[in-house]
Amino acid sequence: MSEKRKGTAGACNPACTSIIKFMTDRELPPNIGISLPPYTKIDSYRHINIFVRFTQAAADEPPVDLGVMFAFNANGAMGARRYVNLEENLSAPQSTNFIEVSGRGSWHGSPHNISSYMARFPVMGPYIEVFVYNRAAIKRKVSVWGYLVS
């Protein structure tokens, strides 16, 4: 006979989730990167899944890339775009990693003429800001949404 598990009562059982719309159908000029301050509070969540969608007419066009920065308040105090994970046993000194994801290879094809991808990050600070970089010489329409999970 199987035993029934007793659920743990709590504020986020089952998991708490939330959606953040950083930008929706924002026109991004050619060869430029932008962010839309202020930083967004994401405290009390464990992971964020960031979805990026942008217009793209052909597979060989340069992508829209995503950068992420974590900070301690809405003004970006102690903001950082680089991290190091010391769980690996590597020789010193440890190198930092830039938090940037390329959208290359995410084209859906014609007739859709969009690209999309998702990046999952552990929440590394109570506030977040995203940056998008249009690597193409043409303007793009870009959307960036986040899905927070406790």
matplotlib code that plots the C-alpha trace (Angstrom):
import matplotlib.pyplot as plt

x = [0.0, 1.3, 1.3, -0.1, 2.4, 1.4, 1.8, 3.9, 1.8, 3.4, 3.1, 4.6, 3.4, 2.9, 5.5, 4.8, 5.2, 5.1, 5.4, 7.5, 7.1, 10.4, 9.5, 6.8, 7.2, 9.8, 11.4, 15.2, 17.4, 20.2, 23.5, 22.4, 21.8, 19.2, 17.7, 14.7, 15.4, 14.7, 15.7, 12.8, 12.4, 12.6, 13.4, 11.9, 12.1, 14.7, 14.8, 13.9, 13.2, 13.7, 12.0, 13.3, 11.4, 12.5, 11.8, 14.1, 13.6, 16.4, 18.5, 21.8, 20.9, 22.8, 20.7, 19.4, 21.4, 20.4, 22.4, 21.4, 22.4, 21.6, 21.6, 20.6, 18.0, 16.0, 18.8, 21.3, 23.4, 26.3, 25.0, 27.0, 27.0, 29.7, 29.7, 31.8, 30.6, 33.1, 31.5, 34.0, 37.5, 39.6, 43.0, 43.2, 42.4, 38.9, 37.7, 34.4, 31.7, 29.8, 26.0, 25.1, 23.2, 23.3, 20.1, 22.0, 20.3, 16.9, 15.1, 11.7, 11.8, 9.5, 6.7, 6.9, 10.0, 10.7, 13.3, 12.8, 14.8, 14.6, 17.4, 17.1, 19.0, 19.2, 18.2, 21.5, 20.2, 17.0, 16.7, 17.3, 17.6, 17.8, 19.7, 19.0, 21.6, 20.5, 23.5, 21.9, 22.1, 18.3, 15.7, 14.0, 10.9, 11.8, 9.9, 11.5, 9.3, 10.4, 8.8, 9.7, 9.5, 10.0]
y = [0.0, 3.4, 6.1, 9.5, 12.3, 15.2, 18.5, 21.1, 24.2, 27.5, 30.7, 29.2, 25.6, 24.9, 27.2, 30.9, 32.4, 35.8, 37.3, 40.5, 42.3, 44.1, 45.2, 44.3, 45.0, 47.7, 49.1, 48.7, 50.7, 49.1, 48.2, 49.4, 48.0, 49.3, 48.7, 50.2, 51.2, 51.0, 47.6, 45.2, 43.6, 39.8, 39.0, 35.8, 33.9, 31.2, 31.2, 33.5, 32.3, 35.1, 34.9, 37.0, 37.4, 39.6, 40.1, 38.4, 38.0, 35.6, 33.0, 34.7, 38.0, 38.9, 38.3, 40.2, 39.3, 39.4, 40.8, 40.5, 42.5, 41.8, 44.5, 45.3, 48.0, 49.7, 52.2, 49.4, 49.6, 47.1, 46.0, 43.2, 41.6, 39.1, 36.1, 33.2, 29.8, 28.3, 24.9, 23.6, 22.7, 24.8, 26.3, 29.9, 32.6, 31.9, 33.9, 35.7, 35.0, 37.7, 37.3, 37.5, 35.1, 35.1, 34.8, 33.4, 30.3, 31.0, 31.9, 30.2, 30.5, 32.0, 33.0, 33.6, 35.8, 35.9, 34.4, 33.5, 31.9, 31.4, 31.7, 30.4, 32.0, 31.5, 34.7, 36.2, 39.4, 41.0, 43.3, 42.6, 44.7, 43.3, 44.6, 43.8, 44.3, 44.5, 43.1, 43.8, 46.8, 47.0, 48.0, 45.2, 44.8, 43.1, 41.6, 40.4, 38.8, 37.0, 34.1, 34.0, 30.7, 30.2]
z = [0.0, -0.9, 1.7, 0.9, 1.3, 3.5, 1.7, 3.4, 4.0, 3.2, 1.2, -1.9, -1.9, -4.7, -6.1, -6.5, -9.9, -11.5, -15.0, -15.7, -19.0, -19.5, -23.0, -25.5, -29.3, -28.6, -31.7, -31.5, -33.8, -35.8, -34.1, -30.7, -27.2, -24.7, -21.3, -19.7, -16.1, -13.2, -12.0, -11.3, -7.8, -8.0, -4.4, -2.9, -6.3, -7.0, -10.8, -13.7, -17.2, -19.7, -23.0, -25.9, -29.3, -32.2, -35.8, -38.3, -42.0, -42.9, -41.1, -41.8, -40.1, -36.9, -33.8, -30.8, -27.8, -24.1, -21.2, -17.6, -14.5, -10.9, -8.2, -4.6, -5.3, -8.1, -8.7, -9.5, -6.2, -6.4, -9.8, -11.5, -15.0, -14.2, -11.9, -10.9, -9.7, -7.2, -7.1, -9.6, -8.4, -10.8, -10.3, -9.1, -10.0, -11.1, -14.1, -14.1, -16.7, -18.5, -18.3, -22.0, -24.2, -28.0, -30.1, -33.0, -34.6, -33.1, -36.3, -36.8, -40.6, -43.2, -43.1, -39.3, -39.7, -35.9, -33.7, -30.1, -27.3, -23.5, -20.9, -17.4, -14.6, -10.8, -9.1, -8.1, -6.5, -5.3, -8.4, -12.2, -15.3, -18.9, -21.8, -25.5, -28.2, -31.9, -33.8, -37.2, -39.4, -39.5, -36.9, -35.0, -32.9, -29.6, -26.7, -23.4, -20.7, -17.6, -15.7, -12.0, -10.0, -6.3]

ax = plt.figure().add_subplot(projection="3d")
ax.plot(x, y, z, "-o")
ax.set_aspect("equal")
plt.show()
